[in-house]
Each structure stands twice: as structure tokens, then as C-alpha cells.
Amino acid sequence: MFEVGFTEILMVALVALLVVGPERLPELVRTTGRWIGRAQRIARELRTEFDRDVGREELTRLQQDLRSTTTERIVLPEPAPKPPAIQTPVDPQGPGAA
């Protein structure tokens, strides 16, 4: 947003005093304050509603992601082939044992 410094506020107040006059200036300040309050309230409500919609949209997207991952078929890798069986018998006592 834009920033308003003290000198800008002072200039606006001086111009308002010259244009409106000292008798009607308090009423003008009150009315301006009410309008600014309404604008801030509307902006806060819009921001809250927007955040709520974004949160709802994100929740819906997460639910869809969860559904898609649970309905997908899980493919497991093929098991490793078994080693070939030994063709010749082995003497447990080793060669040359009698």
C-alpha cells in the first residue's frame, strides 16, 4: 500500500480547514473516520473470505491427491530369480576324507 507521512496529513488537515471551515471540520473528521472504518472492515472481511476459500480449495486438492494415490495399483518389482541348484553332491567332510 502507500504510506502517508506526518507532513502529508498536516497538509490535508490545513486544506480541509481552509475549505470546510473550523465549524464543520469536526463533523467532517467524524464522517471520514466512519468511512475509513467501513472500508477497513470490508477489506478485512474480503481477506478472511479469500483465505477461507483458498484453504477450502487446498483441502479439496489434498483430498483428491489422497484418493488418487489410494486407488492407484501398487506395482511391486519382480522377485529376484533363485540361484541354480547344485548339480553335484558335495562331501561335507571335504575331499580326501575317508
N, C-alpha and C positions, 0 to 999 in steps of 0.2 A: 504494500500500500504506500501511500505518500505520507511524509512526515511534515508536521506543522510545528514550526518553532515559535518561541515567545514573541519575536518581532512580528511574525505574520498575524498572530492572534491580536496583538496590540493594534496593528493597522486596521484589521477588520472591525475591532471594537470602536476605534476612532471614527471610521467611516460610518458605522451604524449609528453612533451618537450624533454625528452631523446630519445624517439623512433622516433618522426617525425622531430624534429629539430626546431629551432627558426624561420626559414624562412617559413616553411609550416604550422606552428601552427595556425596563424590567419585564414587561409583558412579552416583548419580542424575544428576550433571552429565555423565558419560560417556555414559550411556544417552540423555539428552536431546540431546546433541551428535550422536549417531548418527542419531537420528530426524530432527533438523533437516537433517543431511546428505542423508539419503534423500529427504526432501521437496524439497530444492533440486535434487537430481539428477532426480527425476521431473518437476519443473516445467521444468527445462532441456530434458529430452527431449521433453516435450509442446510446448514453444515451438519447438524445432527441427523437429519433425514438422509442426507447423502452418505454419511458414514454408515448408517444403518443399512442402506441399500447395498453399499459396497461389501459390507460384512455378510449380508444375506447372499449376495452373488458369489462371494468367495466360498461360503459354506456349501452352496449348491454345486459349485465346481469340484470341491473336495469330495462331496458325496458321489458325484458322477465318476471321478477318478477311482474311488474305492470300489464302486460297483463294477467298473470295467476291469480292474485288476482281479477281483474275486471271481468274475465269470470267465476270464481267460483260462485256457487249459495250460496247466503247467507241464512243460516238456522236460523230462529228465534225460540226461545223457545216457547213451548206450553203455551197459556194463563192459568192463574190460574182458577180453577173451581169456579163457582159462589156459594156463600153461599146458603144453603137451604132456601126456602121461609118459612115464619112464618105460621104455620097452624092455630093457634087460634088467634082470633082478640084480640087486646089489647085496653082497655078503656083508652083514653087519659087523663082522669081526675083521673085515679087511682082506686084502689079497694075501695069499700065502698062509693063512691061518689053517691049522689042521686040528 
